[in-house]
Amino acid sequence: ICAYFIFFRKKETLNEEEIKIKTAQDFTNVKDIKDCFLFTNDDLVFTYLEVQPISMEMLSDSEKQLITKNITSALSVEKKPFKTLSFPKEIDLSFLIYKYENMYKVASTETEKKLIRLEINKMKEIMFEKASNEFKFYFILWEKSEDTSLLLKRSKDFIQRFEENKIKVNLINEKEIYRLCNLVNNPTNFEIGRASCR
């Protein structure tokens, strides 16, 4: 089938004016984005669920095992297909550094000041070396385009199952969907080689 489209499909010929009119939606299969839905030209509707970051480095082995168990439990109920999307996002530690600097100013002992100063220096080092990344994770759900109410219910049920297992998941809105599409389709925004879609 792929070979047919590559070698035998009649090529679309456009004049210069038609090429100018052709929009980004034509190239990305996006028909419309409205509220929390993305509609495609092939009559599907999508929702995107953002998983709030979990700092695994701060967890013990038993806590990591519990989170893995909770995620498995939340996903095991989902019978319809879904995809996951993940990509690295640099962490902004500037607010945390500002907070620690204020703590340093009011620290009462030299030991406290020393410990706070070490933490500040470590965070600055991480930022300057760009060694600190968190991964953004999304679940992608879809249905036929006429089934928006069904998809919305499915998305809310999906979120509820995760929240019951102490994992925060948000249904992203129209503005955030535009931003996500830009991140995924614009390779200058992140390292394409490190993005993952399953």
C-alpha positions as CSV (number, residue, x, y, z in Angstrom):
1,I,0.0,0.0,0.0
2,C,2.8,2.4,0.9
3,A,4.6,1.6,-2.4
4,Y,1.4,2.5,-4.3
5,F,1.2,5.9,-2.7
6,I,4.9,6.6,-3.3
7,F,5.2,5.4,-6.9
8,F,1.8,5.3,-8.5
9,R,-0.3,8.0,-6.8
10,K,-0.9,10.9,-9.3
11,K,1.2,13.9,-8.3
12,E,-0.7,17.0,-7.3
13,T,0.3,19.9,-9.5
14,L,-0.2,23.4,-8.0
15,N,0.4,26.7,-9.5
16,E,2.3,29.4,-7.5
17,E,-0.9,31.0,-6.1
18,E,-2.3,27.6,-4.9
19,I,1.0,26.8,-3.2
20,K,0.7,30.0,-1.2
21,I,-2.8,29.2,-0.1
22,K,-2.0,25.7,1.0
23,T,-1.8,25.8,4.8
24,A,0.2,24.0,7.4
25,Q,-3.0,21.9,8.2
26,D,-2.7,20.3,4.8
27,F,0.8,19.0,5.6
28,T,0.1,17.9,9.1
29,N,-3.4,16.3,8.6
30,V,-4.9,18.8,11.2
31,K,-8.3,19.9,10.3
32,D,-9.1,22.0,13.4
33,I,-8.2,22.4,17.1
34,K,-11.1,23.3,19.4
35,D,-11.3,23.3,23.2
36,C,-9.5,20.0,24.2
37,F,-9.9,18.3,20.8
38,L,-7.7,18.0,17.7
39,F,-9.7,17.0,14.6
40,T,-7.9,15.5,11.6
41,N,-8.7,15.4,7.9
42,D,-9.3,11.6,8.0
43,D,-12.2,12.1,10.4
44,L,-10.6,11.3,13.7
45,V,-10.6,13.4,16.9
46,F,-7.8,13.3,19.5
47,T,-7.2,14.3,23.1
48,Y,-3.9,14.8,24.8
49,L,-3.3,14.0,28.5
50,E,-0.3,15.4,30.1
51,V,1.4,13.5,33.0
52,Q,2.8,15.8,35.6
53,P,6.5,15.2,36.1
54,I,7.7,12.8,38.8
55,S,11.2,13.2,40.1
56,M,12.3,9.6,40.1
57,E,15.8,10.6,41.5
58,M,14.1,11.6,44.7
59,L,12.3,8.3,45.3
60,S,13.4,5.2,47.1
61,D,13.4,1.8,45.3
62,S,10.2,0.8,47.0
63,E,8.5,4.1,46.0
64,K,9.6,3.5,42.4
65,Q,8.1,0.0,42.5
66,L,4.9,1.4,43.9
67,I,4.6,4.0,41.1
68,T,5.3,1.4,38.5
69,K,2.6,-0.8,40.0
70,N,0.1,2.1,40.1
71,I,0.8,3.0,36.4
72,T,0.3,-0.6,35.4
73,S,-2.9,-0.8,37.3
74,A,-4.3,2.4,35.7
75,L,-3.4,1.3,32.2
76,S,-4.6,-2.3,32.5
77,V,-8.3,-1.1,32.5
78,E,-7.9,0.7,29.2
79,K,-9.1,-1.6,26.4
80,K,-8.9,0.7,23.4
81,P,-5.6,1.7,21.7
82,F,-3.7,4.7,22.8
83,K,-0.2,6.2,22.2
84,T,2.4,7.8,24.5
85,L,4.6,10.7,23.6
86,S,7.7,11.8,25.5
87,F,10.4,14.3,25.0
88,P,13.0,16.1,27.1
89,K,12.4,19.6,28.5
90,E,15.1,21.6,30.2
91,I,14.3,22.3,33.9
92,D,14.3,25.9,35.0
93,L,15.9,26.0,38.4
94,S,16.0,29.9,38.7
95,F,13.0,30.1,41.0
96,L,14.5,27.5,43.3
97,I,17.9,29.2,43.3
98,Y,16.1,32.5,44.2
99,K,14.3,30.7,47.1
100,Y,17.6,29.3,48.4
101,E,19.3,32.7,48.2
102,N,16.6,34.1,50.4
103,M,17.0,31.2,52.9
104,Y,20.8,32.0,52.9
105,K,20.1,35.6,53.9
106,V,18.2,34.6,57.0
107,A,20.2,31.5,58.0
108,S,21.3,31.8,61.6
109,T,24.4,29.5,61.7
110,E,27.5,29.1,59.5
111,T,26.7,25.4,59.0
112,E,23.2,26.3,57.5
113,K,24.8,28.9,55.3
114,K,27.4,26.5,54.1
115,L,24.9,23.8,53.2
116,I,22.6,26.3,51.4
117,R,25.5,27.8,49.5
118,L,26.6,24.3,48.4
119,E,23.0,23.6,47.1
120,I,22.9,26.9,45.3
121,N,26.3,26.3,43.6
122,K,25.2,22.7,42.6
123,M,21.9,24.0,41.0
124,K,23.8,26.8,39.1
125,E,26.3,24.2,37.9
126,I,23.4,22.0,36.6
127,M,21.8,24.9,34.8
128,F,25.0,26.1,33.2
129,E,25.9,22.7,32.0
130,K,22.3,22.0,30.8
131,A,22.5,18.7,32.5
132,S,19.1,18.9,34.0
133,N,16.2,17.6,31.9
134,E,12.7,16.4,32.8
135,F,10.7,14.3,30.4
136,K,7.3,15.5,29.3
137,F,4.9,12.6,28.9
138,Y,1.6,12.6,27.2
139,F,-1.1,10.0,26.5
140,I,-2.9,10.3,23.2
141,L,-6.4,9.0,22.9
142,W,-8.7,9.1,19.8
143,E,-12.1,8.2,18.4
144,K,-14.0,8.9,15.2
145,S,-14.6,12.6,14.8
146,E,-18.4,12.4,15.6
147,D,-17.7,10.8,18.9
148,T,-16.3,13.8,20.9
149,S,-18.6,13.1,23.9
150,L,-17.4,9.5,24.0
151,L,-13.8,10.6,23.8
152,L,-14.2,13.2,26.5
153,K,-15.7,10.6,28.8
154,R,-12.9,8.2,28.0
155,S,-10.3,10.9,28.7
156,K,-11.9,11.8,32.1
157,D,-12.1,8.1,33.1
158,F,-8.4,7.7,32.1
159,I,-7.5,10.7,34.3
160,Q,-9.6,9.5,37.2
161,R,-7.8,6.1,37.2
162,F,-4.4,7.8,37.4
163,E,-5.6,10.1,40.2
164,E,-6.9,7.2,42.2
165,N,-3.3,5.9,42.0
166,K,-1.8,9.2,43.1
167,I,-0.6,10.3,39.7
168,K,-1.5,13.7,38.4
169,V,-2.7,13.8,34.7
170,N,-4.3,16.8,33.0
171,L,-6.4,17.1,29.8
172,I,-4.7,19.8,27.9
173,N,-6.6,22.7,26.3
174,E,-6.6,24.3,22.8
175,K,-3.7,26.6,23.5
176,E,-1.6,23.8,24.9
177,I,-2.4,21.5,22.0
178,Y,-1.1,24.2,19.6
179,R,2.0,24.4,21.7
180,L,2.5,20.6,21.7
181,C,2.0,20.4,17.9
182,N,4.7,23.1,17.5
183,L,7.1,21.2,19.8
184,V,6.6,17.9,17.9
185,N,6.6,19.3,14.4
186,N,9.4,21.9,14.8
187,P,12.7,20.1,15.2
188,T,14.5,23.3,16.5
189,N,12.4,23.1,19.7
190,F,13.9,19.9,21.0
191,E,16.2,17.1,20.1
192,I,14.3,15.0,17.6
193,G,16.4,11.9,18.3
194,R,15.4,11.9,21.9
195,A,11.7,12.2,21.2
196,S,9.6,9.1,21.6
197,C,6.2,8.1,20.3
198,R,4.7,4.7,20.9
